[in-house]
């Protein structure tokens, strides 16, 4: 992948957001109150990517119980199931909800967004070209 595409997609453009600023242990306890069973993965340096889709594609995604959005994080802080090593990057599957300003839910996980991040639109091709 060209570095320019990555920089444009994952750079600091887009809408600036702020995830949780609580200490890690406190934010994980707060997240667990919302999600009893899904595994939690805390991340930093993140971006929510809203997929650019047609109305028909959006309808199919919503009918499947998802939203056309993904999360990419440059840094995993803590993954309670140890699927991702601390310090590594992660790209989520399609999201199902974005709650409380710091909880990005997929069918299989909840990503706990820590500190500053961004939200922007991107094509599906660009999202899947990430790493």
Secondary structure, 3 states (H helix, E strand, C coil): CCHHHHHHHHCCCCEEEECECCCHHHHHHHHHHHCCCCEEEEEEEEEEEEEECCHHHHHHHHHCCCCCEEEEEEEEEEECCCCCCCCCCEECCCEEEEECCCEEEECCEEEEEECEEEEEEEEHHHHHHCC
